[in-house]
C-alpha cells in the first residue's frame, strides 16, 4: 500500500486537482484507492460525491470532519481491505504538528508548484520545514514536485527548474491548462476518464506521475517543445 500526500502550504496551487486526478487514475488501473480530504473546504469530497456510479469506485474519507456521534475516530479513518493507494488532499497553511502528522502517515509527498517568484519563495519556505519534518520521521519519505501553469521555454519555467535543481527534488511532471480539468471537477471524472477526444493529450502527465510513484528510479519526463503546458490555479 502506497500512501501519497498532496501538500503545499501555499494556496491556489492545484492540490485538489492533483489529488482527485491521481486517485481516479489509480482506480482506473484497477487498484483499490482511498481519497482522504483534510481540507474543510471539502473540494475532494464534493468531487467524489459527483462521481458517477459506473466509474471505478474510490473510497472517500472526510478527514477534516469530526466523527459522527457514536463513531470513533479510528473507525472513521479505517482503510478498506484491498486498498493499494491512499491519496490525501490537504489544506493550505499546514505547519507544525499538522505537517508532522501528515509526513508520518506518508510514503510520498507531491508538491504542486506554480512558476512565479512569489510561489517559489513560499514553496521554498515550506520545503525547508517539510524536509525538517522528514528528517524526524522513522522511515524515508520521498518528495516530488509537479509543475502547474508551466509554459515551457519561458523564463518563469527556467526559474522554476533552477529552483528544483537547487532543492535536489525530482520535477515529476508538467500539467496542461485546459477546461477539461474544470469539466472533470464538475462531473467527478479524472481527466483520463473524460470521453472528449481533446482530453486524450492530457493523459500522458498522469502516466508519468504514476510511473514515478511506483518506480522512483524512472527517468522524469519533459513535455515536447511544441506543446504549451499549464494547470488552472485550483485550490
C-alpha positions in Angstrom: 0.0 0.0 0.0 1.4 3.4 -1.1 0.4 6.5 0.9 0.6 9.7 -1.1 0.0 13.2 0.3 -0.5 16.2 -1.9 0.7 19.2 0.1 1.9 22.8 -0.2 1.4 25.5 2.4 0.8 27.9 -0.4 -2.8 28.1 -1.5 -4.0 28.2 -5.1 -1.5 25.7 -6.5 -3.9 22.9 -7.5 -3.7 20.4 -4.7 -7.3 19.2 -5.2 -6.8 18.8 -8.9 -3.7 16.7 -8.4 -5.3 14.6 -5.6 -8.6 13.8 -7.4 -7.0 13.1 -10.8 -4.3 10.9 -9.2 -7.0 9.0 -7.2 -9.1 8.4 -10.3 -6.0 7.3 -12.3 -5.2 4.7 -9.7 -8.7 3.4 -9.6 -8.9 3.2 -13.4 -5.8 1.0 -13.3 -7.9 -1.5 -11.2 -6.3 -0.7 -7.8 -8.2 -0.2 -4.6 -8.0 3.6 -3.9 -8.8 5.7 -0.9 -9.1 9.5 -1.1 -8.7 11.4 2.2 -9.8 15.1 2.3 -8.2 17.0 5.2 -9.4 20.4 3.9 -12.6 21.9 5.5 -13.5 23.3 2.0 -14.3 19.6 1.2 -13.5 20.0 -2.5 -12.3 16.4 -2.9 -15.3 15.0 -1.1 -17.7 17.1 -3.3 -15.8 15.8 -6.4 -16.2 12.3 -5.1 -20.0 12.8 -4.4 -20.4 13.9 -8.0 -18.6 10.8 -9.4 -21.0 8.6 -11.5 -21.6 5.1 -10.2 -20.4 3.5 -13.4 -16.9 4.8 -12.9 -14.3 2.8 -10.9 -15.1 3.2 -7.2 -13.0 5.4 -4.9 -13.5 5.2 -1.1 -13.7 8.7 0.3 -12.9 9.8 3.9 -13.8 13.3 5.1 -10.8 13.5 7.5 -11.5 17.2 8.1 -14.8 16.4 10.0 -15.1 15.0 13.5 -16.6 11.5 13.6 -20.4 11.2 13.9 -21.9 10.6 17.3 -21.2 7.0 18.5 -18.3 6.6 15.9 -14.7 6.6 17.0 -12.0 8.5 15.0 -10.2 5.2 14.3 -13.4 3.7 12.7 -13.9 6.9 10.7 -10.4 6.7 9.3 -10.4 3.0 8.7 -8.9 1.8 5.4 -10.9 -0.8 3.5 -9.3 -4.2 2.9 -7.7 -4.4 -0.5 -6.5 -0.8 -0.7 -3.4 -0.3 -2.8 -3.2 3.6 -3.0 -4.1 6.2 -0.4 -4.2 9.8 -1.8 -4.6 12.7 0.7 -5.7 16.2 -0.2 -4.6 18.8 2.3 -5.4 22.5 3.0 -3.0 25.4 2.6 -1.1 26.6 5.7 0.0 23.3 7.1 2.7 23.8 9.7 3.9 22.4 13.0 2.2 19.3 14.3 -0.3 19.0 11.4 2.6 18.9 9.0 4.5 16.3 11.1 1.3 14.2 11.3 0.9 14.1 7.6 4.6 13.3 7.0 4.4 10.4 9.5 1.5 9.0 7.5 3.1 9.3 4.1 5.3 7.3 1.8 5.4 10.0 -0.9 4.6 13.7 -0.8 3.7 15.5 -4.0 4.1 19.3 -4.1 2.2 21.3 -6.7 4.0 24.5 -7.7 3.3 27.5 -9.9 6.3 29.1 -11.7 6.2 32.5 -10.2 8.7 34.2 -7.8 6.0 34.5 -5.1 5.1 30.8 -5.3 8.7 29.7 -5.5 9.6 31.7 -2.4 6.6 30.5 -0.4 7.2 26.9 -1.5 10.9 27.2 -0.6 10.0 28.0 3.0 7.5 25.1 3.0 10.1 22.7 1.6 12.6 23.6 4.3 10.0 22.8 7.1 8.9 19.7 5.2 12.4 18.4 5.0 13.0 19.0 8.7 9.8 17.0 9.4 11.0 14.2 7.1 14.3 14.0 9.0 12.5 13.2 12.2 10.4 10.6 10.6 11.2 6.9 11.4 11.4 6.0 7.7 12.2 7.5 4.3 9.6 9.7 2.7 10.0 10.6 -1.0 9.2 14.1 -2.2 8.4 15.1 -5.8 7.3 18.4 -7.4 4.6 18.8 -10.1 4.8 22.0 -12.1 1.5 23.8 -12.7 0.9 26.7 -15.2 4.3 25.7 -16.6 4.8 27.1 -20.1 8.0 25.6 -21.4 10.8 27.6 -22.7 9.7 30.6 -20.7 11.8 32.5 -18.2 9.4 31.6 -15.4 9.8 27.9 -16.1 13.5 28.2 -16.3 13.4 29.9 -12.9 11.3 27.0 -11.5 13.6 24.4 -12.9 16.7 26.1 -11.4 14.9 26.2 -8.1 14.0 22.5 -8.3 17.6 21.6 -9.2 18.9 23.6 -6.2 16.5 21.7 -4.0 17.6 18.3 -5.4 13.9 17.3 -5.6 12.6 15.5 -8.7 10.4 17.5 -11.1 7.9 14.7 -11.8 5.6 16.2 -14.5 4.0 19.2 -16.1 0.2 19.6 -16.3 -1.6 21.4 -19.1 -4.0 24.3 -18.5 -7.3 23.2 -20.1 -11.1 23.5 -19.5 -11.2 19.7 -19.4 -10.0 19.8 -15.8 -12.9 22.1 -14.9 -15.3 19.7 -16.6 -13.8 16.7 -14.8 -14.1 18.5 -11.4 -17.8 19.3 -12.1 -18.6 15.7 -13.1 -16.5 13.7 -10.7 -14.2 12.5 -13.6 -10.5 12.3 -13.8 -9.0 13.9 -17.0 -8.3 10.5 -18.4 -11.9 9.4 -17.9 -13.5 12.2 -20.0 -15.0 10.9 -23.3 -14.0 14.0 -25.2 -11.3 13.3 -27.8 -9.5 16.5 -27.0 -8.7 15.3 -23.5 -6.6 12.4 -24.7 -3.4 14.5 -24.8 -3.7 15.2 -21.1 -3.3 11.6 -20.1 0.5 11.4 -20.5 1.4 13.5 -17.5 -0.5 11.2 -15.2 1.2 8.2 -16.6 4.5 10.0 -15.8 3.4 10.6 -12.2 2.1 7.1 -11.7 5.3 5.6 -13.2 7.5 7.7 -10.8 5.4 6.8 -7.8 5.9 3.1 -8.4 9.4 3.3 -10.0 11.3 6.1 -8.3 14.4 5.3 -10.4 12.4 6.0 -13.6 13.5 8.9 -15.8 11.5 12.1 -15.2 9.9 13.1 -18.5 9.7 16.5 -20.0 6.9 17.9 -22.3 7.5 18.4 -26.0 8.6 21.9 -27.0 5.6 22.3 -29.4 3.1 22.0 -26.5 2.3 24.8 -24.1 1.5 23.3 -20.7 -0.1 24.6 -17.6 -2.7 23.9 -14.9 -5.5 26.0 -13.6 -4.8 27.5 -10.2 -7.4 25.4 -8.5 -7.2 25.1 -4.7 
